[in-house]
């Protein structure tokens, strides 16, 4: 039975990751090599890019030879915490709560401090992108936003003020440390880190999700409005076919599976936080001005919902085969990777209102990943490529995303019984 397969895969993956204290290799950790750091090549942008891609794509894992330590990644910890929270919502046991709180405490401990004292998170390695270089420990929006998502869900489940305070502090980092690009009265694009001016759609929208979600939790309408401005920016740059490029610049023109899933999930969460309803029963408070604001908010939300549906239709049609194969790019069969599968499971669970067949597709993708990317020891391989499979277990990229995706799928299946 497919549900038993999924539960067994989730259980085995949990035990495999916990036995390693949720620490391991990462697809981008090659620059942690003590050998590389001892050479002048560490100062070369090209050398950093080549070294990283060599380790990332190789079917052989050179990390032990290159003295790359196995470490925890803060974003991975956030994803594991989100998985544990999904398990807690389903099981409601002391053990499940203990597991979730332990990971949340680890996430708090892994936090950085922004320039104005705000809580933020970054990666545990030097990271060279095509656009900029971020030294190890640079706070960035993506791990910060996933940490905020975990703390918001924890605050709702446990009523613990420390979690809501951590999520609110993450908003202060977004507001004070990140650069704002193409800002206007009704839209904004947040940078990836304090060091760059990049305009990356999924990253900016993750910032918007964090702001809107915290605003909905704390009643701060200004945060919700900033989330809406970030959502408008992304919505207005959707391609004609419903897709989104990775970013605005020419070298960011590709569309891929998991970044599209990020955009869809965050856009859906922003929409959910922006309920335009105003209590009209109290005539003294319901003025012409509030009525106009309500009308504009409805129009905004309708436009965002249309963009979300168009994006979802493109994603579902172009990124998956009938057997659940998750394509990395819409026009190529290879590679198929665990990150795309895990992120798809999360997105499909959260977007069921758009598609009555979303849960069936999620089960099909989960089965494909279990049959094609799962090692008998319980972990998931990185990628299946045309002529070989990269079997390296990447703790954040593959294991954490598959853990999160499977946990959300099992939670969904449990609700439907």
Secondary structure, DSSP 8 states (H G I E B T S, - for coil): -HHHHHHHHHHHHHHHHHHTTT-BB-TT-GGG-HHHHTSGGGG-HHHHHHHHHHHHH-SS--TTTTT---B--HHHHHHHHHHHHHHHHHH--HHHHHHHHHHHHHHHHT-EE-TTS-EE-B-SS-EE-SS-EE-TT-BBHHHHHHHHHHHHHHHHHH--HHHHHHHHHHHHHHHHTS-EES--SS--EE-SBTT----BHHHHHHHHHHHHHHHHHHT-HHHHHHHHHHHHHHHTT--TTS---SBSSGGG---BHHHHHHHHHHHHHHHHH------TT-TTT--HHHHHHHHHHHHHHHHHHHHHHHHHHHHHHHHB-TT--BBSBTT----EEHHHHHHHHHHHHHTGGG-TTHHHHHHHHHHHHHHHTB-TTS-B-SEE-SS-EE---BIIIIIIHHHHHHHHHHHHHHHH-
